[in-house]
Amino acid sequence: IELPDTRTNFFGDTLNAPIIMAPVAAHGLANVNAEKASAKGVARFGTIYTASSYASCTLEEIRAAGGEQAPQWFQFYMSKDDGIIGIFWRWRNAMVPKRLF
């Protein structure tokens, strides 16, 4: 195949490749720009970024870094602490991801 086309449609989004960035927590331990840098890179590549409940940045910061049109998902972890669940849920509502896991 000389010029393969890796684009695909997934849940209504056109992706440059059938790749989704899995949720990974605490990017801030490895880079000062944390998940903001990852979301920006994934958006430039043209695929889906999945934010973790335990991100180093807020979901608003991740959303802004990736761009409003970039498809983003959110992985929701349950917690025994209702206060933390409330924070996650407010983040999720602010981000309005297409998918919630």
C-alpha positions, 0 to 999 in steps of 0.5 A, a space after each residue: 500500500 503506497 499511501 495508506 489512509 489511517 483516518 477513521 470515524 469513532 463515536 462521531 469523531 473523525 480521527 487521524 488514526 485509530 488511536 486513543 490516549 489512555 487515561 494516565 494520572 499525575 503527568 505533573 510528576 514528569 513534566 511541569 505542563 502535565 496533562 495540558 501538554 499531553 492534551 495539546 499534543 494529542 489534539 495536534 495529532 488528531 485523536 482522542 485524549 482521555 483525562 484521568 480522575 487523578 490528573 495533575 491539572 483541572 479538567 478546565 485546564 486540560 480542555 483549554 489546552 486541547 482546544 474546544 473542538 478536540 475530542 476528549 473523554 473522562 475516566 471517572 473513578 469512584 471514591 469512598 469520599 463523597 466530597 471527591 466524587 462531587 469535585 470529579 462530577 463538577 469537573 466533568 460537567 465543566 469539561 463536557 466530555 463526549 464520553 464518560 468512563 
